[in-house]
Amino acid sequence: MSDLTQVEIGILLEALDDEYRAFATYDRVIADFGSIRPFTNIRDAEARHIDALTRLFRRFDVPVPENTWPGKVDRYPSVTAACTAGVEAEIANGEMYERLIAATQRPEIRVVLRNLQAASQERHLAAFRRCVEREVCRRGSEGRRRCWRERH
């Protein structure tokens, strides 16, 4: 029997569901556009995030739900659109983790959530922003001129 409160169980469930959705989304992008960065790297990171959360579920004897997101996530018309959605998702992810961290004082949960938030905000968000910039720079001549001016 778990010694977590219902609020803490809800925190774990929400965080895991978000990581499941992210994994399924990036997996779908890879299926649609091939093995491209940053999606391959971030999908692998999402698998590690899922593992970190499921360890908490097991530690506190809470049943681990299945990932129901595969086949239910959005598809994107282009890599640029997928990268833009990645930026938006990581911003929302950081906000979600801020809210979840504030809702518990249990140190074991807070440490994992803070680590996941840091990965999202310090690495994933930056990678998706670079992806958007790279894809915009690859488009027509106007995009290339603008990118050249921004870099020089």
N, C-alpha and C positions, 0 to 999 in steps of 0.2 A: 504494500500500500504506500502510495506517495505521501510525503509530508509537505508537498507543495500546496499553496492555496490555489483556488480556482483561477484567480487572476494570474498567478505565475504559470499555471498550465496553459492558459490562454495566450500568454506572452510567447511561450515556446511554440505553441501551435501556429501562431501568426508568423513568427520568424521563420519556421520551417516551411510553411506554405509559400512565403515570399521567395525563399531560396529554391524551392521546388519549381516555382513558376519561372524564375530566372534561368535555371538550368534548362528547362524545357524550351524556353524562348530561344536561348543561344544555340541549343541543339537544332532547333528548327531553322534558324538562320544558316547554320553550317550545312544542313541538308539541302537548303535552297540555293546557296551561293558557293558552296565548297568550303574547304578547310582554310578559313581566312582569319587573320588576326584583326582585332583582339578577341574575336568570339571564341576561338579554340582555347586560348589561355584563360579567359574569364569563365568559360564553361567548366574547365578543370578546377578553377578556384571555387566555383559554386559547389562542385562535388565535395571539396574539402569543407566548405561551410556546412553543407548538409551533414557531413560526418561529425563535425564538432557539435552540432545541435542534437543529432541522434544519440551521441554519447551522453548528453545531459538528460535526454528522455530516459535512457537506460539507467543512468545513475540514480534518478529519482523514481524509477519504476513506473514510468508513464508509457503507455503503448505508443509506438511510432506509427503514425498514419502513412498510408501509401501515397505516392506522388500521383495525383489525378490530373496533372496538367498536360502531359504529352498528348498531342492531337487537339488541344483546346486553346493554344496560344495564337496570338496574332501572327500573320505572315506579312512581310514587307515587300514593296515593289522594287526596292533597290537596296544596295549596301548602305548608301547614304541615309535612307529612311530608317534602316535598322540601327545604324550608329546614333542617329538623332534620338530614336526611341530609347537606346541604351543610356544616353545622357539623362533623359527625363526619368528613366527608371532608377538610375543610381541616385539622383537628387531625391526622389521620393523615398528610396531605400534609406538614405541617411536620416531623413525626417522620421521615418517609421522607427528606426533604431533609437533615435533620441527619445521618442515617446515611450518605447518599451523599456529602455534603461531607467527612465524616471519612474516607472510603475513598479519597480521591485528594488528591494534593498538586499536581496540574496546575492552575496559576493560571487558565487560560482556562475550564476546566470549573468550578472553584470559584466564579468570579465569576458565571457564568450561573446556577448552582444557588442561590447566595445571593440573587440578584435574584428568582428564582422563589419561593424560600422567603419572602422579605420580602413579595412581593405576596400570597402565600397567607395569611400570618399577620397582616399589618398591614391588608390591605384586604378580601380575600375572606371571611375568618373573621368580621370585624366586620360585613360586609354581611349574611352569613347569620344572624348573631345578631340583628341588627335585624329581619330578615325574620321570624324566629320570633316575636319580641316583637310585631311589627305584626300578624301573623296571629292570635296568641293574643288580642290586644286587640280584634280584629274579631269574635271569637266572642261568644257570649251575654253577657248583662248582667253576670254575675259577673266575666267576663274584663275587661269595660270598667271596672267598679268598681275592680278590682285595679290596672289600668293607670293609672286616674286617681289613685289613692292613691299609686302609685309615682312619679308625675310631680309631685305637689304636696306 
